[in-house]
Amino acid sequence: MQPVFGLIVDDRSIAVKNLIRDLFSPVRRQSVHQLGVFLCEVKPLFVADPVFDKQGNIIEAVHIISDITPRKQAEEGLQRAHEALEKRVEERTADLMKSNRKLETEIKDRKLTEENLKNTLQELQETKDMLIQSEKLAAIGRLTTGIAHEILNPVNIISMRLQMLKESEGMSDGVREALNIIRDQLDRISEISRNLGQFSRVSEKHVTMNNLNKIIEEILNLYAPQFKVEDIGIDIQYDPDLLLIPLDKDKVQQVILNILSNAVAAMSGQKTRMLRIITKPTPPKDSVQIIISDTGTGIDDNYIDKVFDPFFTTREPGKGVGLGLYISYGIIKDHGGKIWAENNEWGGASFFIELPVGKDVNS
């Protein structure tokens, strides 16, 4: 920094006055001109420092005018750069927030798509399982026409001959008891043949609007004496607002009777015997669900997908032919519904039945 003027005076105030006077005196015209230009074009910094003698008196003052324009320009440039950077950061932040919201929406849409795809795949698998089961039903249907006829004809002949023997005189009690056993087994063969025959013909449907709660209540009233003898507790959880649904009452009763019969048999010998029956609508209320749970022995995981197959049974020989659940599956399928089994928290089995609301099964 180069000093413009330097003066020697006795007092600071006098020095300042002299400086101003000298700056605007004719003698200093050129300097004033230069200073005027300087003051108009630059940003000056004024510095005045006194000089003292040994007694502490001011003997002179040194005044310096420095050009700080480059520094100010640099500061202003830095400020502009800072403002531009802040603006850019704000714009970039807004862009990032916008991109983040878009990404969140895309992630949400993707999750929804994945969930829908998962549900679709599950429905496809269920449809595939139903088609496989339908093929089994069709195959059995084609076989049973001939089987039922071929079995029942000789059985009827044997039954007639057996009846003639029973009416003979002089027959010992032992022989008569043996003939009764034969008669019982012939009846069992006839029953099996009739069950098979149900799938060899299309039976007439009698569809009416029904309340499942009332149907279940009627069946439980029939079973009440047996439940009492078997010491089986009943937990009923009806939905009081259950919608009426179109169904063949007799056939749906047969399904529920089959499941209850299996439940009672499964709980034989169990310390705790409890049946829980639940009815409720399923979201979005386009079907009605029945859940029948027991405290029996449950279903082996290796067999849970086979319980609706024809002739499949886990009972001891002579105590079941494995057609009850098979027939039940066909009845529910004919109603446009679904039926499946799961093991429950009690260690027993739970059977789920879903029947559509308002679907015309006659069609």
Secondary structure, DSSP 4 states (H G I P E B T S, - for coil): ---SEEE--SSHHHHHHHHHHHHTSGGGHHHHHHHHHHHHHS-EEEEEEEEE-TTS-EEEEEEEEEE-HHHHHHHHHHHHHHHHHHHHHHHHHHHHHHHHHHHHHHHHHHHHHHHHHHHHHHHHHHHHHHHHHHHHHHHHHHHHHHHHHHHHHHHHHHHHHHHHHHT-SS--HHHHHHHHHHHHHHHHHHHHHHHHHTTSS-PPP-EEEE-HHHHHHHHHHHHHHHHHHHT-EEEEE--TTPPPEEEEHHHHHHHHHHHHHHHHHHTTT-SS-EEEEEEEEETTTTEEEEEEEE-S----TTTTTTTTSTT---SPTTS--S-HHHHHHHHHHHTT-EEEEEE-TTSSEEEEEEEESS--TT-
